[in-house]
Amino acid sequence: MSITIRKVKAEDAYDYAVLHIDCWKDAYTGIISDEYISSMYAQLEQRVEICRQTISNPDGNDFYCAMNDGNMVGRLIFAKSRDEDKPDAGEIGAIYLLAEY
């Protein structure tokens, strides 16, 4: 196993969108409805386009992925802090790994 972390590029949008859904499925099965997870897969095309736009225009966010032997296995979003009194701080907007990792 060779894990690396790298910044996500717009051309990664499809893999990043699929990873988002797969991670949610792993993390939230039994917590949110199976119908909701299924609807995420049904909306994959739209989610890919949203990912592409968001990655291309990050608006203060940084998108990263964990890679294992060339495959995305985790995702991380750093964001500017929403606390007005901490203008130089940041926060983790999302952090997920596939269940097997």
N, C-alpha and C positions, 0 to 999 in steps of 0.2 A: 504494500500500500504506500502510495506516494501522494500525500495531501499538500496542495499549494493553495494559496489565496490570491486572487487577482481581481482587478477592477473589471466590471462588466462593461461590454461595448454594445452599441445598438444592434450589431449583427448577432448578438447572443439572445435577442429578445424572445425567440421561440423557446429555446432551452430554459431560459430564466422563467418564462411564464409556466411551462410544464412543471419545472421544479417547484415553483410557488404552490401550485395545486397539489402536487405529490406530497410536499412537506405538510400542507394543511391536512391532507387525508391522513397522514401518519400521526400528526399531532392531535387532531380533533375528532377522529372517529369515536363515536360514543358520546361526544360532547355536543357537537352540532349535527344536524340531520344529514343522513346519507343523501337526501334529495338535494340539499344545498351543495354538497361536494360534487354530485353528478352535474348540477347546473354549471359549476365552474368549468368542468371538462367540456360541456356543451357550448360554452362561450369562449372556447380557446382562441379562436381567430380574433375576437375583439380584445381579449386579454393580451395577446401577442402585440397587437397594434398599440394598446395602452402602454405596455412595457417599452416598446420601441420609442414612443414619444417621451415617456418619462425619463428613460435613460439618456436620450438625446438632449433633453431640456431638464436637467436635474433639479433646478431651483433650490440649490443649497444642500441637496442630498448627495450621498456617495453610495453607489451600489457595488457590492462585492460578491464574489462567489467562491466557494470552496470547491476545488477540483481534485478528483482522484483518478489518476491515469487517464486524463482527458475528458472525464465525465463530471458534470456539475452534481455535487452532492449536498451543497449547503448554500444558504444565501444570508446576506447581512446588509442592512441599510443603516448608514450613519446619517444623522440629520442635525441641523443647527438646533440648538436648544430653543424650546418654546418659552422658556422663562425669560421675561424681559429684563430681569435684574442680573442675568448671566449671559451677556452678549457674546462672550468668547468661548462659551461652553457648547457642548454637543450632547447628543443622546443617541441611543440605539433605537432605530425605528422598527427593526425586525431582525430576528436571528433565528434561523431554522436549519436543521440538518435532516436528511432522510433517516428513517428509523434505524437502518442497519449501520449507521455511523454514530 
